[in-house]
């Protein structure tokens, strides 16, 4: 570290860790002492595609620590985010509900209060609850039941009075440096090597705070620790060693179907476009930064696992890893998220359970269609706590145990109008077949994901697949019919050219402000 004083950095790091981890706790019990309930470690990234894991069959990406979690636990191959943008996905995480039940059918504000909330339920179950990193809530200092949050909300500033904990820490250790020196925006398609020492990167800070919490935790209660990394969401700004690593690696090329010609022209002249053919070299460079971000996160997860092992906590901790949604990174000439396609809607979902917990064989790869709403009931199951009736998700521990004969046949997907009126859709998939209904005009798409995971061939117009199209149209029709005639009329899906951003179940006080 040449541009800042290392001793100052380390001292400030220690002070930050103390502030983030001490939390007024007494050292009344050894952290390695077995408890009746397991600790729960919830690891998540922002905007990580489901295919960006070594264990998912991607030979280019380096994710040894995430791969370890999968090998020592279970990987859900058909995991999705029902509403693939930041805030509705995080509402599903918070509540354990499907989009209609929590109320956000597209991008809007996470409400200040829901009838059920993950941190509060685990707190009520006897857990000490801490959230580190990106929460992406409407009121950034809201707790939703957490005892404490330590925030990195670098790309989101609600008021002049707010500064995230990461930014405050950065100002204390590097007061003469600019945290945005790399010059890449928070919805930018471009990539660049992080311009500062990697010790200052928000990914490293998030990992550091988590490590220091685990190193010093000595409360008698089991902990629920959420570690939420703000990357690989743009900026695509991996540190130099990872950008260098991916410089010569053969990265996957963009998957582009003939049906995607409509997206070839740039949506605008900015660096925040949502569609446009930018050429193979730009796609590769964007993915270089994106992959560098993911591998740097994997480094931090390795450090966290190391602390758990050193303290004898690993086999008393349930670990779950996921992301809120994916990133198109040029597939089908699309960028960012909010789409039904695999790169946007399919996410990683890994679960590792502690020794002694009744579960199945380690290293399982499961095909059960699952979603972010399933995470809360999984944690409540592990905590031996009752799942509220309002929760519509299911515990992922059931299929791991081999006790899920009545598991859902498919998962619902949707997103209200975003970017343009033609990006507005509902869909259904079981991870093998996907049906998409475009709400603007009723256009349909059908993909065989088993043989065409890149969704290059649209089968909706192929008479050889008429029966399959009718079957999947029926699945979605049956699912949406209870919503009323704006969605299904006379047993048929109907176009919805206008936005329906919120369902009647969105908290009423906030809905009045919409």
N, C-alpha and C positions, 0 to 999 in steps of 0.2 A: 504494500500500500504506500504509494509514493506521494499522492496528492493530499493526504490528510495524515495527521499524527497518529501512529498506531496505538500509542499508549492512551491518548485521549479517546480513540475509538473504543478500545477495550474497556476503559473505565466507564464510558457512557453506555456501552453495551451492558455492562454489569448493572448499572443503575436502572436502565430500562427493564432488564430482566427482573430486578427486584420489585420494581413498581408493578410489573405485569404479573408476577408470580406469587409474591408474598401474600397480598390480598388480605392481610390481617390475620393470617392463619397461624395457629399454634402447632408445634411439632408434637402432637399427642400420640401419633402412631407411626410405625415404620411403613413406608410406602409399599414395600414388598410383602407385607403381611396379608394373607388371603382374606378377602371379605366375602360376605354371603353373595353379594352381587358383583359382577365384573365391572371394571372401569370400561368406559366407552370412548373410543377415539374415532372421531368423524373427520376424515381427510377429504377435502374437495378442491377441485380446480375450477376455473372459470373458462368455459368455452373450449373444452377438450373433446375432440372427436373420439368416437368409440373405437375407431381403427388405429388410434395413436397409442398403442401399447404393444410391446414385444409379444406378449402372450396372446394378442388378438391375431397374430400372424403377420405383423408388420416387421419385415427383416431389417428395415432401415433405422427405426427409432431405438434409442437406448433407454430402457426403463427397467433396470434390473431390480430395483427395490419394489416397484409396483408389481413386477412379475413374481417376485418372491411372495407378496401377499396373496396373489392368485394361486401360486403353487401350494402354499400352506393353508389355503382356504378354499373358496369357490369363486368362479367367475360366471356372471350372468351374461350370456352372449347376446341376448335379445332385450337389452335394457334401453329404455327410451326416456325422453323428457316430453311430456304430453303437450306442453306449450313452450316451444324452444326459443325463448328469450329470457333475459336475466330475471326480471322481477316476478313474472308468473311462475317460473320454475322455483324461485325462492319462496313464494307463497305456498307452493305444494310441499316443499321441504319443511316449512314451518308448521303446516297444518296436517299433513298426511292425507290431504284431500285431492280429488280430481278437480279439473278446472271449473266445471259448473258448480261444484260444491264450495270451493273457496272463493269463486266469483270472478277470477281474472282470466278472460278468454284471449287476451293479448297483452301487449306491453302497457302497464299502468303502474300505479303506486302500490307497494305492499302496505296494507292497512295497518294502522297503529295497534290494533287489537283484534284477535280472532277468538272464537269460542274455545278452540284448542290450540296450543302452541308448544312445540317440541321442548324448548329449554325449561318452560314452566312445569310441564308434565314430569320431566326427569328430575327437576328440583323437588317436586312434590314426592317423587319416589325415593328421595334421600340422597341425591347426587349433588356434589359441588359442580356448578356449571360455568364454563368459561368459553367465550368465543374470541378467536384471534383471526385477524385479517379482514377480508371483504364480507360484509353482511348484506349490503345493497338494500337496506331498508329505507323507507320514506323519511322517517325521523332517525337520523344517523346515530344518535346517542340512545335510541330506544333499546330496551333490554329484552323484551318479550320473555322474561323469566330467567335470563342469564343473571348470575351473580355479578358478572363483569364482562365487558367486551373491550378488546384492545384492537383498534381499527386501522386498516389500510383502505382508505376510500379515495385514493389519489386522483382518480378521474372524475370524482363527483364532489362538488362543493355546493351545499344547499344555501349557505349564507356566508357573509364575510366573517362571521364570528367562528365558523367551524374550521378546525384544522385536524386532520387525522393524526392518530398517534404515531404512525410511520413518519409523516411529514414533520411532526414536532421532533421526533428522534433524529431525523436527518439534519434538521437545522441545528441541533445541539452538537452533532459530531462533525458536520461539514458545513459550517455556517457560510463559507465563501463559495460553495458550489451550488449548482442548479440541479434539482432532482429531475428536471425534464430536459437535461442537456442533450439527450440522444436526438430529440427533435421529431419524434414519431408520435402521432396522435392516438387517442384511445379508441378510435374506430377506423384506423388507418390500414390500408392494405400493404403498405411498404414495410420493409424490415431493415434493421441496422444493428450493428454490434453495440451493446450497452456502453455508453461513452465514459462511464465512471468505474472505479474499482468495484468488483462484483460484491464486495462486502456491504456496499451501499444499496444494492438492488433490493426492491421491495420483496422479492421472492426470498432472498437470504434473510431479510429482517423477519419475515413471517416464520420461517423455520427456526430462527434463533430464539424468538420469543417462546415458541412452543417447546423447544429444547429446555430452555431455562425454567419454564413452568414445571416440566416433568422432573428436572434435576432437583427441584426444591420442594416438590409437593409432599407434604407429610400430614395432611388432615386425615381424620378417621373415616370420612365419607369417601365412597368411590367417586371418581371424577367423570364428568362428561365434558370432553374437550373437543371443540370444533376448531379445526385449523383450515382456514379458507383462503387459498392462494388466489391472487388477483390475475395471474397469468394461467394459461397461455393466451388469453384475451389480449388483443393488441393494447399497447405497442408490442410488436414482434421484435423484442430487444434482448435476445439471449446474450449472456456474457461471452467474452472473446473466446475462451477455450471451447465453448460449445458451438459457437458460430464457426470457428476454425474446424472443429470436428466434422460438421455437416457440409463443409465447403466442397468436399470431394465425394461425399456419399451419394449414391444413386437414390434419390427421393422419388416417391410415387408421383406420377404425372397426373394432371387433372383428368377426371372422368367426365366426358362430355357426350351427351346423347344428341341425336339428330333433332329431337324435340326441343333442345335448348337453344336453337338458333335465335329465338325471340329475345334472348338475354345477351346476345353478342355485342350489341352496341352499348357503350358506356352510359350509365344512368345519368351522370353529370361529369363535370370537369374537376371535381374535388378529389381528395385522397381518401374520401369516406364512401366511395361508391358502393351500391348494392348489387349491381350487375355490370358486366363488361368483359370482353375478351382482351386481356392485357398481354397475351403472349406467354409462351412456355417458360421463358427465362424469368419473367416477373413472378409467375406462379412458383417456380422453383425457389427464388430468393425469398419470397414471402414464407414459404414452407420451411426454409432454412432457419429463419428467425423463430417461427412457430415451434418447430422441433427443438430448437435450442432452449426455448422457454420450458418445454415439457421436461427435457432431460435435467435442466437445472432444478426444477421442482422435485424430480425424482431424487436428486442429490439430497435435498432437504428431508425428504421422507426417509431416506437411509439414515440420516443423522438422528431423526426422531426414533426410529426403530432401535438404533444402537443405544440410546438413552434408556428405552424401555427394557432392553436386555440387561444393561449394566445395573439397573435398579431392581431386577427381578420382577418386573411388572408385566412383561410381555404375555406370560401365560395366565394373567389375570385381567386381560384387556381384550374386549371385542373391538376389532378394527373394521371400519367400512370406508371404502374409497369410491367417489363418484365425481361427476361434473354436472353443472347446471344445464348444459346443452353443448352442441358442437360448433364447428366453424367450417363454412364451405371452402375457404381458401382456394377459390377458383374453379371448383367442380361445377360443371354445367354453366360456366361463365358467371357464377354467383359468388358473392362475398358476404362475410358476416354470418348472421343466423336468421331465424324466424321461418325457416322453410321445412316442408315435410320430408325432404330428402335425407338420406342416411347421414351424410356428413354434418347436417345440422341437428337432426333429431335423435340419432343413436349416441349413447354415452357409455363410458366404462362403468361397471358396477362390480366391485370386488368386496368380499366379506371374509375375514379371518377370525375365527373364534378361539377362545382360550382353551387350554387343556382342562378337562373336567366338565366343560359344557356339553350337554348331550346334542350332538350334531352328527353329520354324516362324514363320508370319506373326504379327506383333504385332496385338493387338486381337481375337484369336480368342475366341469363346464356344463352349465345348465341352460336349457332352451326356453325356460318359462318366460313369457312376456312380462316384463316388470318395468317399474317406473319410479320416479322420485317420490311419489306418494307412499311407496312401500317402505321408505327408510324409517319414518317415525314409528310405525308399528313393529318394525324389526328391533329398534332400540327398546321399546316398551316390553317386548317379549323377553329380551335379554335381561332387562331390569326387573323382571317378574312383576310388572305393573299392568294394570288393566288398560286396555285400549278403548278410548271413548267411542261411543256409537257413531259420532259424527265423522270419524276417520274412515275413509273409503279404501285405503291401502291395505295390504296384507303383509304379514311378517315374512321376510325372505328366508328366515330360519326354517320355515315349513318345507319348502322344496329342498333345502339343504339336508333336512332330516329325512326326506323321502315321504313326507306326509302332506302332499299337495295335489291329491287326485282331483280336487274340485277347483284347481287354479284356473284363472281366466283364460279364455281361448285366444284373446287378442287384446291389444292396448289401443286406446283412443288417442288421437293426436289432433291438434287444431291450433290455428293462430288467426286472430282478427287482423284487419287491414294494417299493414306496416310497409313503409317505404312508398308503396303505390297500390292503387285499388286492385290490381291484378294479383297482388300477393296477399291472399285471403282464402283460407282453405280449412277443410276438415279431412281427417284420414283415419285409417285403421290398419294395423299390422300385427302379425304374430312373429315377426322376424324372418319369415320365409316368403311371405307374400305381402305386398303393400298396395292399398287402394287409396287414391287421393281424389277428393271432390273439391273443385275450385269454385268458391262461393260466388264470385263475380258473375259467372255466366253458366255454371253447371258443367264445365269441362271435366272429364274424368281421366285419370291415369292409373295404370295397373303395372306393377313390376314383380317379376319373379326374382326375389332376392337370393334364392338358393343358387341360381345359375348366373345371376346378373347383379351382384352386390353393388356395382357402381351405378345401377339404374340407367343404363344407356338405352335400353330397348323398352319403349312404352307399348304394352300389350293391349291397351284398352280398345284400339281399333281393329284388332286382329280377331276375325270371326272364329278362329280355332280356340279362342279363350273366352268366348261369350259366356259360357256357363260359369267359369271362374269369376268373371266380372260381375255377373248377377249375384253370385254368392257373397262376394265381398261388399257389393253395394248394399245387399241385405243386412250384412253385419252392421255397417255404419248407420243405415236407416233405422234399424231397431234400437241402436244406442242413442240416437239423437231424437227419436220420436217423442219421448216424454217432455222435451223442451217446448213443444208446441208447434203451431202452424208456420211460424217464421222459419222453422227448420225442416219439418216434414209435413206435407199436406197430402191427404188422400193416399197415404202410404208411400209417397215418393219424396225424395230429397228435392228441395226447392232452392233456387239461387238466392243469395243474400248480398245484393250489390252494395248495401250500406253497412257501415261498421256496427257491430254489436260487441263492444269492448268488455262489458261487465254483465254477469248474470244477476238475477234477483238475489242471489245469496251473498254477494259482496257486502261487507259491513255497511249498513245504511248511512251512517253519518258521513263516511267517506264518499259513498256513491252520490250523495247530494252535491258534492263538490265537482263531480265529473263534468 
